[in-house]
Amino acid sequence: MNAIPKKRKKSLNSRTSSAGSGDLDKDKLPKHVAIIMDGNGRWAKKHLLSRIKGHEKGSDAVRAIVRACREIGIAYLTLYAFSTENWQRPRSEVNALMTLLVKFLKSEQKELAENDIRLQVIGQMERLPAKVQQALRETMNLTRSNSALQLNLALSYGGRAELIRMARKIAQKSKSGEIDPDAIDGDIVAEHLYTKGIPDPDLLIRTSGEMRISNFLLWQVAYSEIYVTPTYWPDFGKDEFLDIIIAYQRRKRRFGRAS
Ligand code: FPP
């Protein structure tokens, strides 16, 4: 990831999407975009490659989308990189994903730091191999004062596990008298999630055409706009991402109220 040229800002303001669907409105950007990156395995199969090659190509797409977010001014990007269920994949695939993650962090940390991007993790970080935890801590430390874009990697993340963790934390505080059970509301719940302090996603994108939430951000996506694209994650790039943002900007968000 190289430094982002300042002059690109102008071209984005007047951009017409590749699908010809219109211009990006810089004043109506989603503040938080969350992505279920799916289809690495099917992409690999289609190209007669190993699943691991699919994940490798997928990490190139991660780089491209992080850059695009930084360039257009998205404040938060959350990527579902490894779920609590993914531990059940063959050991060789899990190991390859962990190695890829370390490789990605090592190769990108300098550029993340230089481009004012902050890395955060949501999920059971303590379950990750020591070398992954170390690379994550290193990158989080290096980027902790950055503020233009917060990149949240969901790792060993599961929405149900997150809700159970939240319930336990609140129950413990209720037991010790720190929280009055009658005072528990949405704000208190949100404060006990991994995403504490992060606004809910405005837009949830899923690649590879599957119409599922797959245990991702169950509390947080209550009112997110959902966009599913048939594109496999390794083929997902900046142009399609911008088209989806433009489509999002045309939607009417009502949050359950009358229009
Ligand atoms: C889903 O595709 C993808 C994953 C489980 C892993 C996502 C990992 C990456 C995009 C690459 C590494 C990540 C970073 C942050 C550098 P799948 O394997 O379930 O695909 P399939 O459904 O077609 O089999």
Residues whose N, C-alpha, C, O or C-beta is under 5 A from the ligand:
A	BS01	FPP	M37 D38 G39 N40 G41 R42 W43 H55 G58 S59 V62 Y80 A81 L100 L101 F104
